[in-house]
Amino acid sequence: MNRMVMIVYNEAIDLEVMEVMAKCPVKNYTKITGVYGSGETSGTHMGDDIWPGRNNILYVACKEAEAEKLVSCVKGLRTKLGKEGVKAFVWELKDVT
């Protein structure tokens, strides 16, 4: 079964996230930089003086086993970084063309 993993993280930890992706290893992904949002634990990031900072998003389409490994890698990064925002979300891909 195919999965989509979405990793949302603070742009300040981009290097750390990309290192985890390389070690996991993940070669295929789509990266969206400079996104805004608000999270329950990560706070608000709007890229302005009131709500500084932005987020990045990685989308990874992969097999179920690869998704499980990637989520495990993200959990390890969360443990290492503490309060810096990084989360992974996974859902089923019904059609891949």
Sine and cosine of phi, psi and omega as CSV:
sin_phi,cos_phi,sin_psi,cos_psi,sin_omega,cos_omega
0.00,0.00,0.64,-0.76,0.01,-1.00
-1.00,-0.01,0.51,-0.86,-0.01,-1.00
-0.75,-0.66,0.40,-0.92,0.18,-0.98
-0.90,-0.43,0.82,-0.58,0.08,-1.00
-0.95,-0.31,0.80,-0.60,0.08,-1.00
-0.93,-0.38,0.85,-0.53,0.03,-1.00
-0.93,-0.37,0.86,-0.51,0.01,-1.00
-0.93,-0.38,0.76,-0.65,-0.08,-1.00
-0.44,-0.90,0.39,-0.92,0.05,-1.00
-0.90,0.44,0.74,-0.67,-0.04,-1.00
-0.87,0.50,-0.36,0.93,0.00,-1.00
-0.91,0.40,-0.35,0.94,-0.02,-1.00
-0.94,-0.34,0.43,0.90,-0.03,-1.00
-0.84,0.55,-0.70,0.71,-0.02,-1.00
-0.87,0.49,-0.70,0.71,0.00,-1.00
-0.89,0.45,-0.67,0.75,0.01,-1.00
-0.91,0.41,-0.69,0.73,-0.01,-1.00
-0.92,0.39,-0.53,0.85,0.08,-1.00
-0.91,0.41,-0.66,0.75,0.04,-1.00
-0.89,0.45,-0.67,0.75,0.01,-1.00
-0.87,0.49,-0.66,0.75,-0.01,-1.00
-0.93,0.36,-0.59,0.80,-0.02,-1.00
-0.98,0.21,-0.39,0.92,-0.16,-0.99
-0.91,0.42,-0.62,0.78,-0.24,0.97
-0.99,-0.12,0.63,-0.78,0.08,-1.00
-0.86,-0.52,0.82,-0.57,-0.02,-1.00
-0.96,-0.27,-0.48,0.88,-0.08,-1.00
-0.94,-0.35,0.84,-0.54,0.01,-1.00
-0.33,-0.94,0.26,-0.97,0.15,-0.99
-0.88,-0.48,0.76,-0.65,-0.06,-1.00
-0.90,-0.45,0.77,-0.64,0.07,-1.00
-0.88,-0.47,0.83,-0.56,-0.06,-1.00
-0.95,-0.31,0.38,-0.93,0.12,-0.99
0.93,0.37,0.65,0.76,0.01,-1.00
-1.00,-0.09,0.42,-0.91,-0.03,-1.00
-0.95,-0.32,0.42,-0.91,0.05,-1.00
0.08,-1.00,-0.01,-1.00,0.01,-1.00
-0.65,-0.76,0.76,-0.66,0.00,-1.00
-0.83,-0.55,0.44,-0.90,-0.04,-1.00
-0.86,0.50,-0.66,0.76,-0.02,-1.00
-0.97,-0.25,-0.40,0.91,-0.07,-1.00
-1.00,0.00,-0.25,0.97,-0.01,-1.00
1.00,0.09,-0.15,-0.99,-0.05,-1.00
-0.99,-0.15,0.71,-0.70,0.05,-1.00
-0.78,-0.62,0.94,-0.33,0.00,-1.00
-0.84,-0.54,0.06,1.00,0.06,-1.00
0.93,0.36,0.41,0.91,0.01,-1.00
-0.81,-0.59,-0.08,-1.00,-0.05,-1.00
-0.93,0.37,-0.52,0.85,-0.02,-1.00
-0.98,0.18,-0.71,0.70,-0.01,-1.00
-0.84,-0.54,0.98,0.22,-0.07,-1.00
-0.93,0.36,0.28,-0.96,0.06,-1.00
1.00,0.00,0.35,-0.94,0.05,-1.00
-0.64,-0.77,0.15,-0.99,0.03,-1.00
-0.89,-0.45,0.28,-0.96,0.18,-0.98
-0.85,-0.52,0.40,-0.92,0.04,-1.00
-0.77,-0.64,0.70,-0.71,0.15,-0.99
-0.91,-0.43,0.73,-0.68,0.14,-0.99
-0.93,-0.36,0.78,-0.62,-0.01,-1.00
-0.78,-0.62,0.91,-0.41,0.10,-0.99
-1.00,-0.03,0.82,-0.57,-0.10,-0.99
-0.38,-0.92,0.06,-1.00,0.08,-1.00
-0.97,0.26,0.32,-0.95,-0.06,-1.00
-0.84,0.54,-0.70,0.71,-0.01,-1.00
-0.89,0.45,-0.64,0.77,0.03,-1.00
-0.92,0.40,-0.62,0.79,0.03,-1.00
-0.89,0.46,-0.68,0.73,0.01,-1.00
-0.88,0.47,-0.66,0.75,0.02,-1.00
-0.91,0.41,-0.67,0.74,-0.01,-1.00
-0.90,0.44,-0.70,0.72,0.03,-1.00
-0.88,0.48,-0.64,0.77,0.05,-1.00
-0.88,0.47,-0.66,0.75,0.04,-1.00
-0.89,0.45,-0.66,0.75,0.02,-1.00
-0.91,0.42,-0.65,0.76,0.05,-1.00
-0.86,0.50,-0.66,0.75,0.05,-1.00
-0.88,0.47,-0.64,0.77,0.03,-1.00
-0.92,0.40,-0.65,0.76,0.04,-1.00
-0.86,0.51,-0.66,0.75,0.02,-1.00
-0.90,0.44,-0.67,0.74,-0.03,-1.00
-0.93,0.38,-0.66,0.75,-0.12,-0.99
-1.00,-0.02,-0.26,0.97,0.02,-1.00
0.94,0.35,-0.91,-0.42,-0.14,-0.99
-0.98,0.18,-0.23,0.97,0.04,-1.00
-0.88,0.48,0.71,-0.70,-0.14,-0.99
-0.97,0.23,0.86,-0.50,0.19,-0.98
-0.44,-0.90,0.79,-0.61,0.02,-1.00
-0.64,-0.76,0.48,-0.88,0.06,-1.00
-0.86,-0.51,0.66,-0.75,0.05,-1.00
-0.81,-0.58,0.63,-0.78,-0.06,-1.00
-0.77,-0.64,0.68,-0.74,0.14,-0.99
-0.59,-0.81,0.32,-0.95,-0.03,-1.00
-0.97,0.24,0.66,-0.75,0.11,-0.99
-0.99,-0.15,0.88,-0.47,-0.04,-1.00
-1.00,0.04,-0.42,0.91,-0.05,-1.00
-0.59,-0.81,0.80,-0.60,0.07,-1.00
-0.80,-0.60,0.89,-0.45,-0.01,-1.00
-0.83,-0.56,0.00,0.00,0.00,0.00
